[in-house]
Each structure stands twice: as C-alpha cells, then as structure tokens.
C-alpha cells in the first residue's frame, strides 16, 4: 500500500517516483532580515565574531524558537503551495482547485555552525508538529569556508556542493522551520510526505499493472533526471536506473524513452511519445531541460533518439508501429508537463491492445481467425488477446452528457466471437459489457448465439444483463415481427430488466430522454399486449376466452411498474411526452393514450417551468386534444411558443394525411402567419 492509504496504481507509482526529496532556491536579491537571538539584536549579517562567541557559549549551536524573533523573511501565516517559491515543488495537489492546499511554517530553531555539523539542519525534537511534511532551512549571509552538506534518503541523494568537507574558517547561521500542511483544506486529497516514499515492491508493481482503469489513463510518464541530449537506457544512473531496473524486474511493463514538450499536442509520435497518463515534475528546471527549451524557442529540429523501447520488454512490432502513428495527446496526458524534457513512458503489458486501438485489435483478431497472423502480443494465445480486449474496451456505457455512441462498434467484436465459436469467450464478453453500442445488430446477434448454443446456457446471464432501452426495443421489434425466440426472451427477461430501464430513464441526459422514452413506450406496449409467452398465450386462447387468458396472465406475470409513474416526476420527460406519444397514438390504446394526454395537460396547466427544448412538443399536445375542452388550456401555452423556429419546424414536419378534420384545422391555424 502507498503511504497515503491508497492502493498502488501506475499513476501513484509515477507520482511517488518523481516526488522531489529536496530543493534548493537562491534568492534573486538578499532581503533585509533582522533578528533577536537570545536577547542579542542582530541588524546585519554575517554575525560578528563576538556575537557568534556569545551565542555558541550560551546555546551550544541551537537557539530554541522561544528565544528567537526574526523579521523580514516574508513568511506568511498561511500560504498556498502554488504561491510558494520553493514548496510548490512538493504540492501534492497541483491540479486541484484554483489555489489548492495551504501550509504554515513554525520555527524549530536557529543554528550557528562553525564546524560543519550537518545534524544542526535537523530539528532537535523527535516529534515534529502534526502534519509536518518538510523541513525548510533559511541560510543567512555567512562567511564560512567549506562545510558542504549531502542530503540523502534511500536511493535518492542530492549534493549541493562538489566536495563534502568541514568548515575550515568562519561560520554559517540559518533558521530551521517545520512546514505543516492544513488538513482542513483537503482532508480527502493526497497528502504531502515528510520523507520520500519507498519504491514499490515487485509484488506491488505487478498488482498495479493489473489494476486497470477502462475509463482512465493506464500509462505514465516519469521525467528523466539523467542529463543527455539524446538519452538511452544504458547510461541511465541514480534514480532513473533504480526505477528502470525495478520496472524491468517486475516484467509486466512496456517502457519507452520519449521526448515531450509543455502541453504537447504533436500529431504523431514519429520521434517518440506515447500513452496515457501523467507526469510529475520535480519543479526545478535542469540544465538539459533548459537546453530543450532553447531548442523549442529556436525552432530547431528535435534530435532523433537512438532507441525508443527497451529491448528486454519485447514490445511487439504491431504495438510499436501503432504507438508511433498515434497523436501524443490521444495517448498521454501532457497537461501536467511544465517544461520540455525526456521521460520514461510506462504502460502495463496488459494494456497493449489499448495502445493498438480498437480497430487495429479487431483487425488483428480477424487475421488470427483467418490464419494470416500469429502474433499474440505477448498474451500467450488468441484467447488471451480476446480477454485483454474485453478488459480494455468494455464496459463502454454511453455518457450522460454525450449522446454519441461509444467509439467502437460492439457488433464487430461480437461477430468475431461468433465466428470463433468459443462459447466461454462469448459468456465472458456478455459478463463485461454494459450497454451495446449498436442495438439492432446486437439483438440479432444475441438471438443467433442463443439459437446456436442453446438459450438455457445463457439464461442467467440474460437475466443479469444491463440492457439499454434501445436494445430491448429492438428485441421487442423482432418479437412483434414473429421471432419465437425473441418472444420467449422478451417475456422471460423484460420484467427483470424493467427496474433498471426505469432507473436509467430517470438518470438519462435531457438530450436523449425523448428517444429513450419512445423506446420505453414501445417495450411497455408489447408487455401489456403479451404479458406471458406468446406460445402459451395462443395455447390458452384455443381453450378459454380472452378474459380468462388475461386473468391467468395477471396471476402468472404481475404487471410492470407503469412508465408514467417515472414520467410524471421529470419535467423533461413530461415535456417530451406529447411528441413521443403522437406517432404511437394508435398503438397505445384508448386508456393509455388518455392517461398520457391527461398528464401532459396537467403539466401545461401548472405553473411549473418547462424546458425550452420541449417548446415545439406542445404542438402535438394541441393536436391530441383537438376537439376537446383541454385544447383551450393547451392553446394558451401554444401562444407562448407559436412564432419560434422550433415550433414552426414541428408544424412543417407533421404528416397532414394522418390528421382528423379537427386536427387539420388546428394545424392550419397555427401555421398561419400574422398579417
């Protein structure tokens, strides 16, 4: 487990690896800092020899915070990570709200060091304040010679001077602060760390590689610290080599070296870039990064890398080709790249089909079935490719805010499975899908599968399917056309699907509710007309009257929850109801039609707000109420929308050949323009 209590994922690993251990910032201009140290006023720096002698005699190197007053450092009581010159590098939530988390600083001590004692950089207390995430050291102007300090933690080491040596003359003075984050700001966010997290174990890496996110990013970018204009895997050192060796040892990742710029939206990865997720910046811009920035500014061509994919990963040629042909902004989240640089791009090998893409994966599977291809992408078998594709591309539900269908066509995969004839894979496919992307074809495919392999084998899965209303409506259409198997499935499954369909209708986007409501009305109509299996119903009718058949049906199959119970509590559904009912007015029957009209009229007569997208639909309600007292109520609402483009378009679209005399008169009146 990672230190913040979350399971490791490729993203969290990349974030942890890139987290800086320490940062150094040199002020652009010296500030005017004054202090009172142990009762001695300090107005200038370096400290005088007499002051150093007095303070070191009294305090043995560390002056406690209660004996110190410092002015002029510009330390705010509360500061945002994003606004801090140095601690912004440690911001755990860099892409959060406008400002993100805040922190505060508390003085631990002031140190006077004349020997080169690195321990004086550490607070003396063993228990820092709660939520401490960093130690901040402010160096005052000093006159020491020597005294280099090396800061290290595990596999990470940062040295700020070339040599490690004691102070040979003079002294240095500095203030040591605790930096404490404010938990009240984001008690649910990733927290800053007091020490760099340990690298994950091989087992944690392997688990992370299997922790796949169908709707998220599944590859990560880790900025290289090794300085090179054209980096290769061999010369990598330090943290770069440590993480590379660990990733290779896990044997579950593809690894590439890529070059990426800030907000990179390159059309293809012809040199190198790649897949899906994020990059964590250490904050300070390195010499190599500055060189790259200079290249970008001068618009000189980027150098070609000697190698891209690590040879030990044995990344298939098909995946490498797809990677080089894919736009970088489709593969990688480049928004977090703050400066140009080189990165390790890492994705789990189980995601190779995601890099390949849906269409290429379908083509590869088809080539396998036709005997023209043997490359299994490292999954071990054709069966393994299918399973990886299921995991990568399904479920793919329609977005509530995007009425377009998912990018892949479900039937393409389904057809391959049918041709392959592996019934276990077909069962697995049904287990992972959420909503079919092409309902008409999939309804026919499903019936073909049940006919070929036996409906009883799939009965439980059919009961559990989260069927979309369009899919169920197509199944009903096939049943109405006389398909006996479709009739059996409809009567067996629709009562079980109905609660889910109603919930989905209530949660659907306003942009799709009208279409969905139409499907639902069709399904409800079929079930009311065929409450039990058609074959059983026909058999009963040969022996008993229709009234007895209906009584038996009510006992055997209790009626569904009425669709209007959901419609009446949703203004978008009520607003769309007249337009949905109009083309189905003859199929609904007099009782249901009257109930729909009454609900719509009740809504029009109320003071409830009506969505503007339904302003053309009131025309259909006027036509449905033509010749009745309710028309007067509806007409008052029509006058509000009568001269809008949407209302006039609805008038022009009406098929006049289907109108009654009274309906034709009403339409003619509404189409008449004012003189």
PyMOL commands that set and color helices and strands:
alter all, ss='L'
color gray80, all
select helices_A, chain A and resi 10-18+49-59+65-67+81-83+87-90+118-121+202-210+238-250+287-298+311-313+317-324+328-331+334-336+349-356+358-370+382-393+410-420+423-432+439-453+455-464+469-480+484-507+510-529+534-541+546-556+563-567+571-582+590-605+612-614+618-624+630-641+645-653+656-658+661-671
alter helices_A, ss='H'
color red, helices_A
select strands_A, chain A and resi 34-37+40-42+62-64+68-71+79-80+102-113+132-139+145-146+150-153+156-159+167-169+172-181+219-223+253-260+341-348
alter strands_A, ss='S'
color yellow, strands_A
deselect
rebuild
show_as cartoon
